[in-house]
Amino acid sequence: MADEGFLVVAVAIDENIDEVRSLAENITYPVLMDPDHILTELYAISNVPAVVWIDEEGRIARPNAYEFGSDLLSEFTGRTRAGHFDQIREWVHNGTVPEDASSQIADLSDDEVAARLHFRLAAHLRRNGDEDGASRHFDAAAQLAPLDFTVVRAAMPLQGESPFGEEFFKILAEYEAAGTPFHGIIPASEA
Amino acid sequence: MTTITILGDEVATTTGEWADGRPLVEPDALSAAVGWTLKPEGLCRDDQCVLVGDGSAIRVGDKLDLAAVANAVDQPTVVDPDAGIVVLGQPNATRQAALRDRQAPDFTLADLDGTSHRLSDYAGKKRLLVAFSSW
């Protein structure tokens, strides 16, 4: 669909360029690195994968959605939602958007914004060898936004923890018990 | 006087001092530090000015509090006096315009080879913005 005025722009909310490079192998569209999580602040993204449809004029045609791919995105997610690719094709060809595109996404709270800034500071301190300072600000971030995966889960590999370990599953259970507080659309998923 | 590091869109430094945990700079250093200039009409950037009343919220003696200036223009901050760092967030209004008015915020990020891309480089196309990660 690239020649029809359509382009995927992938952004890794990540600082591990080697891991991202291996995920992005053979991909021809832009794959960008966002180690400071600028995107999560600008677009109120609180988990990945998050997909935003942006039209020719720079307007958001369908806001943040937690989507497990299409054949365009399954490289990154390993899962697909039947119908997602058809919805994208409809939009590209006819400009039609699904009903959920009119969903209103809640803004970040002040705490959720502050958590992003603490995370950014922690990541900066860590890159500069200040592990104690980093740890202090990762903790502050997690206290302010305990169920935000771009804050708590993203911090795990930066603190020597597995993002697929026990702590992750504990947070996932709390997230689900809290009603999956994601800033965006969660379509009925199909594995 | 000491060096204050500002983590904004880029990492920058300015000369100033910390007083009671507040990052202070001379007024003439403000513009280079945060992109806003204090004028008689308020804090100004490009053709936009934000009123700051008598300025007492942002002034400490003859200096300006960087964090208070940022907050006056609705940019969030986190400060760490021990590390000598001010984190300067994105304007809240930019995100709110995305959520409420559906204006996609522009951004500039580097690809895997270090080449910068702006979202707006691809204006005129429909774009599927995909945030993903390895974690």
Boltz contact constraints between the chains, C-beta under 6 A:
constraints:
  - contact:
      token1: [A, 5]
      token2: [B, 125]
      max_distance: 6.0
  - contact:
      token1: [A, 6]
      token2: [B, 126]
      max_distance: 6.0
  - contact:
      token1: [A, 7]
      token2: [B, 122]
      max_distance: 6.0
  - contact:
      token1: [A, 7]
      token2: [B, 125]
      max_distance: 6.0
  - contact:
      token1: [A, 7]
      token2: [B, 127]
      max_distance: 6.0
  - contact:
      token1: [A, 8]
      token2: [B, 128]
      max_distance: 6.0
  - contact:
      token1: [A, 9]
      token2: [B, 127]
      max_distance: 6.0
  - contact:
      token1: [A, 9]
      token2: [B, 129]
      max_distance: 6.0
  - contact:
      token1: [A, 10]
      token2: [B, 130]
      max_distance: 6.0
  - contact:
      token1: [A, 11]
      token2: [B, 131]
      max_distance: 6.0
  - contact:
      token1: [A, 12]
      token2: [B, 133]
      max_distance: 6.0
  - contact:
      token1: [A, 13]
      token2: [B, 131]
      max_distance: 6.0
  - contact:
      token1: [A, 13]
      token2: [B, 133]
      max_distance: 6.0
  - contact:
      token1: [A, 14]
      token2: [B, 133]
      max_distance: 6.0
  - contact:
      token1: [A, 14]
      token2: [B, 134]
      max_distance: 6.0
  - contact:
      token1: [A, 16]
      token2: [B, 134]
      max_distance: 6.0
  - contact:
      token1: [A, 19]
      token2: [B, 134]
      max_distance: 6.0
  - contact:
      token1: [A, 20]
      token2: [B, 134]
      max_distance: 6.0
  - contact:
      token1: [A, 21]
      token2: [B, 112]
      max_distance: 6.0
  - contact:
      token1: [A, 30]
      token2: [B, 111]
      max_distance: 6.0
  - contact:
      token1: [A, 30]
      token2: [B, 117]
      max_distance: 6.0
  - contact:
      token1: [A, 31]
      token2: [B, 112]
      max_distance: 6.0
  - contact:
      token1: [A, 32]
      token2: [B, 109]
      max_distance: 6.0
  - contact:
      token1: [A, 32]
      token2: [B, 111]
      max_distance: 6.0
  - contact:
      token1: [A, 32]
      token2: [B, 117]
      max_distance: 6.0
  - contact:
      token1: [A, 33]
      token2: [B, 110]
      max_distance: 6.0
  - contact:
      token1: [A, 34]
      token2: [B, 109]
      max_distance: 6.0
  - contact:
      token1: [A, 38]
      token2: [B, 107]
      max_distance: 6.0
  - contact:
      token1: [A, 39]
      token2: [B, 131]
      max_distance: 6.0
  - contact:
      token1: [A, 41]
      token2: [B, 90]
      max_distance: 6.0
  - contact:
      token1: [A, 42]
      token2: [B, 90]
      max_distance: 6.0
  - contact:
      token1: [A, 42]
      token2: [B, 95]
      max_distance: 6.0
  - contact:
      token1: [A, 42]
      token2: [B, 105]
      max_distance: 6.0
  - contact:
      token1: [A, 43]
      token2: [B, 98]
      max_distance: 6.0
  - contact:
      token1: [A, 44]
      token2: [B, 95]
      max_distance: 6.0
  - contact:
      token1: [A, 45]
      token2: [B, 131]
      max_distance: 6.0
  - contact:
      token1: [A, 48]
      token2: [B, 131]
      max_distance: 6.0
  - contact:
      token1: [A, 48]
      token2: [B, 132]
      max_distance: 6.0
  - contact:
      token1: [A, 48]
      token2: [B, 133]
      max_distance: 6.0
  - contact:
      token1: [A, 49]
      token2: [B, 132]
      max_distance: 6.0
  - contact:
      token1: [A, 50]
      token2: [B, 131]
      max_distance: 6.0
  - contact:
      token1: [A, 51]
      token2: [B, 130]
      max_distance: 6.0
  - contact:
      token1: [A, 52]
      token2: [B, 129]
      max_distance: 6.0
  - contact:
      token1: [A, 54]
      token2: [B, 104]
      max_distance: 6.0
  - contact:
      token1: [A, 54]
      token2: [B, 127]
      max_distance: 6.0
  - contact:
      token1: [A, 54]
      token2: [B, 129]
      max_distance: 6.0
  - contact:
      token1: [A, 55]
      token2: [B, 126]
      max_distance: 6.0
  - contact:
      token1: [A, 56]
      token2: [B, 124]
      max_distance: 6.0
  - contact:
      token1: [A, 58]
      token2: [B, 104]
      max_distance: 6.0
  - contact:
      token1: [A, 58]
      token2: [B, 123]
      max_distance: 6.0
  - contact:
      token1: [A, 59]
      token2: [B, 102]
      max_distance: 6.0
  - contact:
      token1: [A, 60]
      token2: [B, 102]
      max_distance: 6.0
  - contact:
      token1: [A, 60]
      token2: [B, 104]
      max_distance: 6.0
  - contact:
      token1: [A, 73]
      token2: [B, 130]
      max_distance: 6.0
  - contact:
      token1: [A, 76]
      token2: [B, 132]
      max_distance: 6.0
  - contact:
      token1: [A, 92]
      token2: [B, 126]
      max_distance: 6.0
  - contact:
      token1: [A, 105]
      token2: [B, 99]
      max_distance: 6.0
  - contact:
      token1: [A, 107]
      token2: [B, 99]
      max_distance: 6.0
  - contact:
      token1: [A, 113]
      token2: [B, 76]
      max_distance: 6.0
  - contact:
      token1: [A, 117]
      token2: [B, 78]
      max_distance: 6.0
  - contact:
      token1: [A, 117]
      token2: [B, 87]
      max_distance: 6.0
  - contact:
      token1: [A, 117]
      token2: [B, 89]
      max_distance: 6.0
  - contact:
      token1: [A, 118]
      token2: [B, 78]
      max_distance: 6.0
  - contact:
      token1: [A, 120]
      token2: [B, 87]
      max_distance: 6.0
  - contact:
      token1: [A, 121]
      token2: [B, 78]
      max_distance: 6.0
  - contact:
      token1: [A, 121]
      token2: [B, 87]
      max_distance: 6.0
  - contact:
      token1: [A, 124]
      token2: [B, 7]
      max_distance: 6.0
  - contact:
      token1: [A, 133]
      token2: [B, 83]
      max_distance: 6.0
  - contact:
      token1: [A, 153]
      token2: [B, 135]
      max_distance: 6.0
  - contact:
      token1: [A, 154]
      token2: [B, 135]
      max_distance: 6.0
  - contact:
      token1: [A, 157]
      token2: [B, 135]
      max_distance: 6.0
  - contact:
      token1: [A, 163]
      token2: [B, 135]
      max_distance: 6.0
